[in-house]
Amino acid sequence: QVQLVESGGGLVQPGGSLRLSCTAIGSGHNSRYYIITWSRQAPGKPREGVSCISSYDGSTYYSDSVKGRFTISRDNVKNTVYLQMDRLKSEDTAVYYCGTDSALITACNSWYLSYGANTWGKGTLVTVSS
C-alpha cells in the first residue's frame, strides 16, 4: 500500500506564498494510484477538501475557497504532488493532508474531494499570520 508524506508547511504572512509537497512511497502494483488530493483541517472545523489531480487524464479540481490562488501539479518521476499556495489568507491556516485511494479511481472532482480518499498522510501545518 502506498504511503504519503507531506512537507513544506510553516509560518507565512498574509499575502505570502508556500509550496507543499506530497511524496508517495511504495513499490509494486499495491502502490498504484491515479489521484492525489489535498484536504485541510483548521482548529474546531471539519476537514475541507481543497484540490485534487489525476494522473489518469491530467484533470484537476479546486474548491471555491482556493480557486485562483492555489495550483496543484505533479511530477510523476519523483512520485510527488505539489500544492502552490499564493495570496494566502489567515483563514487558510490549517493542517494540510494529502490523500489517495486504493480503488484506482480516475475522476478528480468535487465528489473525490469529499469522499474519494482512504489513505492519508500525517499532515503539515500551515500558519498564516502577521
Backbone as a ProteinNet text record, in pm:
[ID]
protein_1_A
[PRIMARY]
QVQLVESGGGLVQPGGSLRLSCTAIGSGHNSRYYIITWSRQAPGKPREGVSCISSYDGSTYYSDSVKGRFTISRDNVKNTVYLQMDRLKSEDTAVYYCGTDSALITACNSWYLSYGANTWGKGTLVTVSS
[TERTIARY]
84.5	0	88.4	45.9	124.5	119.2	229	235.2	259.8	199.6	208.8	278.3	371.3	445.8	435.4	378.4	366.1	484	516.9	619.7	595	664.6	657.4	576.5	511.3	433.5	522	458.9	533.1	450.9	519.2	455.8	479.8	373	384	290.4	325.7	242.1	126.5	18.3	-93.2	-44.4	-90.8	-45.6	74.9	136.8	255.8	223.8	330.2	318	390.5	342.7	408.3	385	475.9	454.5	463.8	355.2	350.8	386.3	447.7	481	417.6	378	325.4	397.1	477.4	553.9	494	471	416.2	530.2	525.8	629.8	566.5	624	570.9	628.2	604.7	656.4	559.2	565.6	483.2	342.1	258.3	123.5	38.6	74.5	-5.2	7.3	105.4	121.4	65.8	-4.3	-57.2	-168.5	-173.7	-280.9	-290.2	-403.8	-421.7	-436.5	-507	-541.7	-473.1	-420.9	-375.8	-463.2	-508.9	-594.1	-534.1	-563.3	-523.9	-650.3	-646.5	-751.9	-687.3	-766.4	-712.7	-813.4	-760.8	-847.6	-796.8	-880	-849.4	-901.6	-845.5	-890.9	-1040.3	-1108.8	-1250.5	-1339.9	-1282.7	-1362.6	-1349.5	-1447.8	-1437.7	-1333	-1288	-1190.8	-1256.3	-1178.5	-1228.3	-1142.4	-1203.6	-1129.3	-1084.8	-958.5	-900.6	-879.8	-812.5	-778.9	-742.1	-751.1	-703.4	-650.3	-569.9	-512.4	-506.9	-538.9	-540.8	-429	-353.4	-252	-314.1	-440.2	-507.8	-538.7	-595.5	-631	-578.8	-500.4	-444	-539.2	-660.5	-760.4	-726	-769.5	-753.5	-886.7	-896.8	-1018.8	-981.5	-1050.4	-1024.1	-1154.7	-1148.9	-1264.2	-1277.2	-1396.1	-1419.1	-1333	-1301.7	-1228.4	-1082.9	-1029.4	-888.8	-870	-976.5	-967	-909.1	-809.3	-744.3	-624.5	-609.6	-495.7	-402	-455.9	-375.8	-362.7	-246.5	-222.5	-165.5	-228.5	-181.2	-109	0.1	76.2	142	192.1	256.5	378	476.6	597.3	593.8	554.9	538.6	670.8	780.5	912.1	949.4	918.3	950.9	837.8	726.5	609.6	566.8	569.6	540.4	434.7	343.8	241.7	267.7	254.8	280.2	150.9	140.7	31.3	94.6	95.7	146.8	35.5	60.7	-40.6	5.4	-67.4	-35.2	-146	-112.7	-209.2	-279	-199.2	-254.1	-328.1	-431.9	-514.5	-509.4	-549.5	-548	-639.7	-746	-838.8	-783.8	-666.7	-601	-521	-512	-440.7	-507.8	-428.8	-483.5	-370.3	-401.9	-314.8	-358.2	-262.7	-290.7	-248.3	-339.7	-317.3	-327.6	-243.3	-264.3	-317.8	-397.7	-463.6	-474.1	-503.5	-527.8	-622.3	-649	-740	-678.1	-730.6	-681.9	-770.8	-872.1	-966.1	-934.3	-824.4	-782.3	-893	-951.9	-1049.9	-978.1	-1040.3	-972.9	-1025.1	-1145.9	-1208.6	-1180.2	-1115.5	-1086.3	-1195.4	-1277.6	-1390.4	-1434.6	-1545.6	-1590.9	-1622.1	-1676.1	-1704.3	-1576.5	-1470.1	-1345.4	-1289.6	-1302.9	-1253.7	-1317.3	-1444.9	-1516.5	-1507.1	-1507.3	-1526.3	-1425.6	-1341	-1264.9	-1147.2	-1074.8	-950	-973.6	-894	-899.7	-761.7	-662.1	-526.6	-475.1	-423.8	-383	-244.1	-175.2	-50.7	-78	28.4	14.4	-8.5	10.3	-21	98.6	81.5	181.8	107	155.9	84.9	121.9	19.4	36.3	-27.7	50.2	0.1	19.1	-90.7	-86.6	-117.3	-15.7	-30.6	76.1	40.7	138.5	203.7
-119.1	0	124.6	225.4	346.3	424	487.9	577.7	718.8	816.8	956.2	1038.6	1123.9	1208.5	1353.3	1439.9	1582	1660.1	1770.7	1861.5	2000.7	2099.5	2234.1	2333.3	2286.6	2378.8	2474.5	2576.1	2673	2796.3	2898.9	3027	3125.4	3189.3	3286	3402.1	3518.3	3636.3	3636.8	3702.6	3716.3	3777.9	3721	3764.9	3689.7	3610.4	3536.5	3405	3326.4	3200.5	3088.1	2967.4	2845.2	2737.8	2641.9	2526.8	2399.9	2326.1	2198.1	2085.5	1980.7	1862.6	1739.9	1646.1	1518.1	1410.7	1330.1	1225.8	1089.8	1011.8	878.1	777.3	692.3	592.3	454.8	369.1	234.3	169.2	42.8	-26.4	-136	-171.8	-280.4	-236.2	-327.6	-291.8	-243.5	-280.2	-235.9	-87.4	-21.9	120.6	204.4	147	224.4	315.6	432.3	526.4	619.8	683.4	780.5	922.9	935.9	1068.4	1096.4	1217	1270.9	1391.7	1396.8	1507.1	1576.3	1703.9	1779.9	1821.2	1799.9	1848.4	1925.3	2000.3	2074.8	2074.6	2090.3	2097.3	2205.5	2305.2	2413.7	2376.8	2434.9	2403.2	2426.2	2325	2337.8	2330.1	2298.4	2292.1	2155.1	2115.2	1986.4	1991.3	1873.2	1868	1916.5	1991.9	2051.8	2007.8	1956.2	1922.9	2048.3	2048.8	2168	2151.6	2042.2	2025.2	1880.1	1837.9	1705.5	1709.9	1608.8	1597.8	1450.8	1422.7	1285.2	1263.7	1156.3	1119.9	1042.7	1001.4	923.5	1010.9	1131.9	1218.7	1361.1	1384.8	1517.3	1618.8	1576.6	1671	1718.5	1838.7	1898.6	1955	1975.1	2032.8	2113.5	2226.6	2313.2	2348.4	2360.1	2410.8	2560.8	2613.1	2755.1	2843.6	2796	2877	2902.4	2818.9	2834.3	2857.4	2846.4	2860	2995.9	2996.1	3119.6	3157.4	3091.6	3120.8	3002.3	2881.3	2760.4	2691.3	2624.3	2549.2	2412.9	2307.2	2172.4	2120.5	2046.6	1989.8	1861.1	1782.4	1658	1629.4	1564	1516.2	1364.7	1297.4	1152.7	1079.9	1140.3	1077	1073.4	1181.1	1189.5	1138.1	1094.5	1049.8	1156.2	1280	1391.7	1483.1	1527.2	1625.3	1751.4	1864.6	1993.9	2074.6	2153.1	2248.1	2385.4	2465.4	2601.3	2691	2756.3	2838.2	2983.4	3066.3	3208.5	3292.2	3418.2	3513.2	3450.5	3396.3	3326.4	3421.6	3367.9	3442.8	3374.1	3447.3	3389.2	3266.9	3267.8	3153.8	3030.6	3041	2922.9	2846.6	2902	2834.8	2701.7	2594.2	2460.3	2359	2236.2	2124	2071.8	2059.6	2014.9	1868.6	1788.5	1646	1612.7	1520.1	1466.5	1324.3	1287.3	1157.7	1095.3	965.1	894	778.8	694.1	582.5	454.2	342.2	211.3	147.7	222.9	168	210.1	283.2	331.1	412.2	501.3	595	691	722.4	805.6	949.2	973.1	1104.5	1195.2	1306.7	1408.7	1515.1	1524.7	1617.1	1648.1	1718	1758.4	1637.1	1530.9	1409.5	1353.6	1350	1293.4	1374.7	1509.3	1592.1	1553.6	1515.8	1487.7	1342.1	1249.8	1109.1	1011.5	1055.9	960.1	894.1	969	916.7	827.4	721.1	634.7	611.3	679.6	672.7	814.5	848.5	986.1	990.5	1100.8	1127.1	1184.6	1220.2	1269.4	1420.4	1490.1	1631.9	1723	1847.5	1951.8	2080.2	2151.5	2268.4	2393.2	2466.1	2595.6	2702	2801.2	2910.6	3041.4	3111.5	3240.5	3347.8	3424.6	3523.3	3630.4	3750.6	3859.3	3872.6
0	0	0	-74.7	-84.6	46.5	81.4	196.1	144.4	212.3	170.1	277.3	234.1	327	279.4	365.1	333.3	390.2	323.2	373.1	315.2	372.8	318.3	397.9	504.5	585.7	664.6	721.8	800.4	828.8	874.9	908.7	794	750.7	641.6	669.6	622.8	642.4	542	576.4	480.6	349.7	239	107.9	56.4	141.9	104	34.6	9.9	-63.6	9.1	-13	31.9	-72.9	-80.3	-166.3	-82.2	-80	-10.6	-107.7	-52.9	-131	-68.4	-150.9	-106.4	-187.4	-119.1	-185.8	-154.7	-258.2	-243.4	-237.6	-136.1	-115.5	-122.6	-205.8	-217.6	-340.8	-356.2	-473.7	-514.7	-637.8	-686.1	-716.4	-758.4	-800.6	-684.3	-562.5	-448.6	-421.1	-480.9	-457.1	-570.6	-663.2	-774.4	-729.5	-788.3	-762	-880.4	-897	-1004	-949.7	-837.4	-788.3	-655.3	-642.1	-514.5	-482.4	-360.4	-317.4	-196	-182.1	-63.2	11.2	142.8	230.5	344.1	415.7	529.6	643.1	763.9	880.9	973	992.3	1085	1224	1328.2	1464.8	1481.3	1531.5	1558.8	1437.3	1322.2	1199.2	1134.7	1054.2	985.9	874.9	834.2	725.6	596.2	518.3	395.2	277.4	172.5	52.3	-18.5	-65.8	-126	-275.3	-314.9	-455.4	-481.9	-608	-646.3	-788.9	-820.4	-953.8	-992.7	-1117.4	-1166.7	-1266.7	-1247.5	-1346.6	-1461.8	-1444.9	-1549.1	-1670.8	-1643.5	-1754.8	-1738.6	-1633.1	-1611.6	-1552.8	-1519.8	-1469.2	-1329.3	-1299.9	-1167.6	-1121.7	-991.2	-936.2	-813.8	-794.6	-680	-611.1	-479.8	-407.5	-436.1	-417.3	-442.9	-353.1	-234.2	-137.7	-178.3	-268.2	-307.2	-456.6	-532.4	-677	-714.3	-801.4	-842.7	-757.7	-642.8	-554.4	-539.1	-544.8	-529	-664.1	-683.9	-806.1	-769.7	-819.2	-793.1	-917.2	-895	-1005.3	-958.1	-1051.1	-1009.8	-1095.9	-1034.1	-1100.9	-1089.4	-1194.7	-1188.7	-1172.3	-1216.7	-1199.5	-1052	-981.9	-839.6	-750.6	-811.1	-733.7	-632	-674.9	-585.7	-645.6	-561.1	-598.3	-518.6	-584.6	-521.2	-511.3	-406.4	-392.7	-371.7	-477.2	-469.2	-417.8	-304.8	-239.8	-242.6	-313.8	-326.9	-264.8	-238.3	-179.1	-59.1	30.2	146.3	238.7	301.2	394.9	530.9	632.8	767.1	774.1	697.4	700.2	629.6	568	511.1	617.3	736.8	844.9	877.7	870.9	893.7	884.2	924.4	891.9	755.8	665	529.1	514.4	461.7	441.6	292.9	249	114.4	126.4	29	34	-103.5	-103.1	-226.9	-196.5	-295.6	-274.7	-327	-280.6	-322.1	-428.2	-471.7	-567.9	-710.3	-728.3	-860.6	-928.5	-850.9	-905.4	-999.9	-1112.7	-1212.4	-1219.9	-1169.9	-1186.9	-1067.8	-1092.5	-991.4	-999.5	-896.4	-898.4	-756.7	-743.7	-609.7	-524	-583.1	-505.1	-445.3	-526.3	-476.5	-361.7	-368.8	-259.3	-126.8	-132.3	-7.2	36.2	-60.7	-24.6	-84.6	-177.3	-256.2	-186.4	-104	-48.9	71.5	80.9	200	259.9	207.2	260.4	273.6	391.9	420.3	480.8	455.9	525.1	663.3	734.2	871.2	877.1	767.1	761.3	783.9	738.4	760.3	794.3	895.5	947.3	868.1	826.3	760.6	849.4	885.6	968.2	893.4	871.4	802.6	905.8	940	1046.6	1032.8	1075.1	1074.8	1211.7
[MASK]
++++++++++++++++++++++++++++++++++++++++++++++++++++++++++++++++++++++++++++++++++++++++++++++++++++++++++++++++++++++++++++++++++

